[in-house]
Amino acid sequence: MMESIASMATDMKAAQFATNYSLAVTKKMMDTQELAGQELLNMLPSTPGMGEFIDTYA
């Protein structure tokens, strides 16, 4: 009985570690994607007046 409790505790710690690791990797990936998106926006040409009007008659 004690072996099963110890085994279950070890399994729970391993699952918790895997979850925390996966979450950390996901957060890092999201940060990287956010930076990439910001850089793409910085590369767009800044045209005055662009995006201010919508042609609804086209």
C-alpha positions in Angstrom: 0.0 0.0 0.0 2.8 2.4 0.8 4.5 1.7 -2.5 1.3 2.6 -4.4 1.0 5.9 -2.5 4.7 6.7 -3.2 4.3 5.7 -6.8 1.2 7.9 -7.2 3.0 10.9 -5.6 5.9 10.4 -8.0 3.6 10.2 -11.0 1.8 13.3 -9.9 5.0 15.2 -9.6 6.1 14.0 -13.0 2.8 15.2 -14.5 3.1 18.5 -12.8 6.6 19.0 -14.1 5.4 18.1 -17.6 2.6 20.6 -17.4 4.8 23.4 -16.1 7.4 22.7 -18.8 4.8 22.7 -21.6 3.3 26.0 -20.2 6.8 27.6 -20.2 7.5 26.5 -23.7 4.1 27.8 -24.9 4.7 31.2 -23.2 8.1 31.5 -24.8 6.6 30.7 -28.2 3.9 33.3 -27.7 6.5 35.9 -26.8 8.5 35.1 -29.9 5.4 35.3 -32.1 4.5 38.6 -30.6 8.0 40.0 -31.4 7.8 38.7 -34.9 4.4 40.3 -35.4 5.8 43.7 -34.2 8.7 43.5 -36.5 6.4 42.7 -39.4 4.3 45.8 -38.5 7.5 47.9 -38.4 8.4 46.8 -41.9 5.1 48.0 -43.4 5.4 51.3 -45.2 3.8 54.2 -43.5 1.5 55.8 -46.0 -0.4 58.9 -44.8 -4.1 58.5 -44.9 -3.9 54.8 -45.6 -6.7 52.9 -43.8 -8.7 56.0 -42.9 -11.4 55.5 -45.5 -13.3 52.5 -46.7 -14.6 52.4 -50.3 -18.2 51.1 -49.8 -19.2 51.6 -53.4 -16.8 49.2 -55.0 
